[in-house]
Amino acid sequence: IAFFNTHWMFFRPGDEERRSHSVENAVIINKVMADHPDVAYAFSTADYNTKLDHEFIANFIRDAHLVNSRDLAREAGTLKNDAGGCTKPGTDRRVTSGGPIDHIFVTDNMQILAYETILWNGVEHVSDHSPKYADIVLGK
């Protein structure tokens, strides 16, 4: 199992230097996976500072050969909620807050038994981000 974690800088439209970070991250994942052909599963988690509808994310997951675990959960009927995002601490995350920028990307050879944004235990007071949880089984 290969596990990648990063923190992308906040992107601004037209910022070529920051655009390159999504490309560079895909190159890293592809190189590690090529150097370790015995590794069948990969995870990439991060504060990507980028919503799913942005071209940087679309290009990254395509080029890194990953999928969104949230989408796999939705297809399997195991998506508990799709709430949260990044907002001010203390804000109720059940209210749409601009969409998630924290993601769990995986190779497509996994089953997602559950996926949710944690909205309990006072998480809105801990961070400006909403924690994500995925229960994942390797293999299909």
C-alpha positions as CSV (number, residue, x, y, z in Angstrom):
1,I,0.0,0.0,0.0
2,A,1.3,3.4,-0.9
3,F,0.1,6.4,1.1
4,F,0.6,9.9,0.0
5,N,-0.2,13.1,1.9
6,T,0.3,16.7,0.9
7,H,-0.9,20.2,1.4
8,W,-1.4,22.2,-1.8
9,M,-1.1,26.0,-1.7
10,F,-4.2,28.0,-2.3
11,F,-4.7,28.3,-6.1
12,R,-5.6,31.4,-7.9
13,P,-6.8,31.3,-11.5
14,G,-4.0,31.7,-14.0
15,D,-1.2,30.9,-11.5
16,E,1.1,28.7,-13.5
17,E,3.5,28.0,-10.6
18,R,0.8,26.7,-8.5
19,R,-0.7,24.8,-11.4
20,S,2.6,22.9,-11.6
21,H,2.1,21.5,-8.1
22,S,-0.8,19.3,-9.2
23,V,1.3,18.0,-12.1
24,E,4.3,17.4,-9.8
25,N,2.2,15.5,-7.3
26,A,0.9,13.2,-10.0
27,V,4.5,12.6,-11.2
28,I,5.6,11.7,-7.7
29,I,2.7,9.2,-7.3
30,N,3.4,7.6,-10.7
31,K,7.1,7.3,-10.1
32,V,6.7,5.7,-6.7
33,M,4.1,3.3,-8.1
34,A,6.4,2.5,-11.1
35,D,9.4,1.9,-8.8
36,H,7.3,-0.4,-6.6
37,P,5.3,-2.6,-9.0
38,D,4.3,-4.9,-6.1
39,V,2.2,-2.1,-4.6
40,A,-1.3,-2.5,-5.8
41,Y,-3.1,0.2,-3.8
42,A,-2.5,3.9,-3.4
43,F,-4.1,6.6,-1.3
44,S,-3.6,10.3,-1.6
45,T,-5.1,12.6,1.0
46,A,-4.6,16.3,1.6
47,D,-5.9,19.7,2.1
48,Y,-5.8,20.3,-1.7
49,N,-7.2,23.8,-1.3
50,T,-9.1,23.0,-4.4
51,K,-12.7,22.0,-5.0
52,L,-13.5,19.0,-7.1
53,D,-14.8,21.0,-10.0
54,H,-11.5,22.7,-10.6
55,E,-9.3,21.6,-13.5
56,F,-6.3,21.2,-11.2
57,I,-8.0,18.4,-9.3
58,A,-9.5,16.8,-12.5
59,N,-6.0,16.7,-14.1
60,F,-4.4,15.5,-10.9
61,I,-6.7,12.5,-10.3
62,R,-6.6,11.6,-14.0
63,D,-2.8,11.8,-14.3
64,A,-2.2,10.0,-11.0
65,H,-4.7,7.3,-12.0
66,L,-6.8,7.9,-8.9
67,V,-10.5,8.2,-8.1
68,N,-12.4,10.1,-5.4
69,S,-13.4,7.7,-2.6
70,R,-16.5,9.8,-2.1
71,D,-17.6,9.1,-5.6
72,L,-17.0,5.3,-5.1
73,A,-19.1,5.5,-1.9
74,R,-21.9,7.3,-3.8
75,E,-21.9,4.6,-6.5
76,A,-22.0,1.9,-3.8
77,G,-24.8,3.6,-1.8
78,T,-22.4,4.0,1.2
79,L,-22.1,7.8,1.2
80,K,-23.3,8.9,4.7
81,N,-23.1,12.6,3.9
82,D,-21.4,15.1,1.6
83,A,-21.3,18.0,3.9
84,G,-18.6,20.3,5.1
85,G,-15.8,22.2,3.6
86,C,-13.4,24.9,4.8
87,T,-14.9,27.7,6.8
88,K,-14.4,29.7,10.0
89,P,-14.0,27.7,13.2
90,G,-17.3,27.5,15.1
91,T,-19.4,27.5,11.9
92,D,-22.0,24.7,11.5
93,R,-20.6,22.4,8.9
94,R,-24.0,21.0,8.0
95,V,-24.5,24.2,6.1
96,T,-22.9,24.3,2.7
97,S,-19.6,26.1,3.1
98,G,-18.3,26.3,-0.4
99,G,-17.6,22.7,-1.0
100,P,-14.9,20.4,0.3
101,I,-11.2,21.0,-0.4
102,D,-10.0,18.1,1.7
103,H,-10.2,14.8,-0.3
104,I,-9.3,11.1,-0.1
105,F,-8.3,9.8,-3.5
106,V,-7.6,6.1,-4.1
107,T,-6.9,3.7,-6.8
108,D,-10.0,2.2,-8.3
109,N,-9.4,-1.3,-7.0
110,M,-11.0,-0.7,-3.6
111,Q,-14.5,-0.9,-2.0
112,I,-15.8,2.0,0.1
113,L,-17.9,0.6,2.9
114,A,-18.6,4.1,4.3
115,Y,-17.7,7.7,3.6
116,E,-18.6,10.7,5.6
117,T,-17.6,14.2,6.8
118,I,-17.4,14.0,10.5
119,L,-19.9,16.5,11.9
120,W,-20.0,15.5,15.6
121,N,-17.8,15.8,18.7
122,G,-17.4,19.5,18.3
123,V,-15.2,19.3,15.2
124,E,-16.3,22.8,14.1
125,H,-14.3,24.2,17.1
126,V,-11.2,22.2,16.3
127,S,-10.3,23.4,12.8
128,D,-11.5,25.4,9.9
129,H,-11.5,22.1,7.9
130,S,-14.0,19.3,8.1
131,P,-12.5,15.8,8.8
132,K,-13.2,13.1,6.3
133,Y,-13.6,9.4,7.1
134,A,-13.6,6.4,4.7
135,D,-14.0,2.7,5.6
136,I,-12.1,1.0,2.8
137,V,-11.6,-2.6,1.8
138,L,-8.7,-3.4,-0.4
139,G,-9.8,-5.2,-3.6
140,K,-13.2,-5.4,-5.2
